[in-house]
Amino acid sequence: MKPTAVITGGAGGLGRALSAALRETGWHTVLIDLPGPELDALANLDDVSTYACDLTDPDQCADTCDRILHASDSIDLVIYNAGVSQISAFSDSDMGAHRNLFEINYFAAVTCAQHFLEAVRSAKGTHLAISSVAGFAPLIHRTAYAASKHAMEGFFKSLRAEEAAHGVQVSIAAPSFVATNIGRPEAAGDGFVRPGSATDGIDYMEPEAAAQVILRGYQQRKEYIPVGRVARIANLLNRVAPRFYVRQMMRTVGKQRPS
């Protein structure tokens, strides 16, 4: 029996790369994403199951997770990868959009974790949250995004403490800039943009390289996985010299307003 990994945001660039890398090592992957041609294109791949779902809709989310649970012998890994960004100064932001971003980046992940909690316990499996450098450090022009990723990290770090007694691993991966949607910034409403589409990023990684780092960290049972050179440096600087980190961030990401 092949182990099963559920990947939210599975039709996006990083989701596809994670699915491909897992399947190369004998996994079956279950991909959840919004309905559309990107998800449809994955439906006929070997060892892939696809589920179209808006995870911010509680009824859709509950029904989708229930169907996955009934179709799977075990859930060994859940990767919480679905998310969007919003690039703007807080002074130009709308509070409704801020709340909606939390629905996608935070509440959808937490709701899925609740639905898959018992199955992951039974498998003594892993919850793997895809956070960001913005999950542990400030990032200019991304107040709502950074807040949602900070919240995500707080939840999964706390969940780790609760689930350890059940033999469950909880890992957090923090990529910096992954080039999943360069030149494709559009996303559905509220001024949101696709992950990996920012024009003010630095030292971009290809999604396949990011997936390899994330899964290597998972295999090594690391609790925290900085993904890429920028993430590793940012993680260190933010811990030992936070004021210096902010100055450096302002000189790089903050030197130009994102388009």
Stockholm file with secondary structure:
# STOCKHOLM 1.0

chainA/1-259         MKPTAVITGGAGGLGRALSAALRETGWHTVLIDLPGPELDALANLDDVSTYACDLTDPDQCADTCDRILHASDSIDLVIYNAGVSQISAFSDSDMGAHRNLFEINYFAAVTCAQHFLEAVRSAKGTHLAISSVAGFAPLIHRTAYAASKHAMEGFFKSLRAEEAAHGVQVSIAAPSFVATNIGRPEAAGDGFVRPGSATDGIDYMEPEAAAQVILRGYQQRKEYIPVGRVARIANLLNRVAPRFYVRQMMRTVGKQRPS
#=GR chainA/1-259 SS CCCEEEEETTTSHHHHHHHHHHHHTTCEEEEEECSSHHHHTTTTSTTEEEEECCTTSHHHHHHHHHHHHHHCSCCCEEEECCCCEECBCGGGCCHHHHHHHHIIIIIHHHHHHHHHHHHHHHHTCEEEEECCGGGTSCCTTBHHHHHHHHHHHHHHHHHHHHHGGGTCEEEEEEESCBCSSTTCCBCSSTTEECTTCCSSCCSCBCHHHHHHHHHHHHHTTCSEEEESHHHHHHHHHHHHCHHHHHHHHHHHGGGSCCC
#=GC SS_cons         CCCEEEEETTTSHHHHHHHHHHHHTTCEEEEEECSSHHHHTTTTSTTEEEEECCTTSHHHHHHHHHHHHHHCSCCCEEEECCCCEECBCGGGCCHHHHHHHHIIIIIHHHHHHHHHHHHHHHHTCEEEEECCGGGTSCCTTBHHHHHHHHHHHHHHHHHHHHHGGGTCEEEEEEESCBCSSTTCCBCSSTTEECTTCCSSCCSCBCHHHHHHHHHHHHHTTCSEEEESHHHHHHHHHHHHCHHHHHHHHHHHGGGSCCC
//
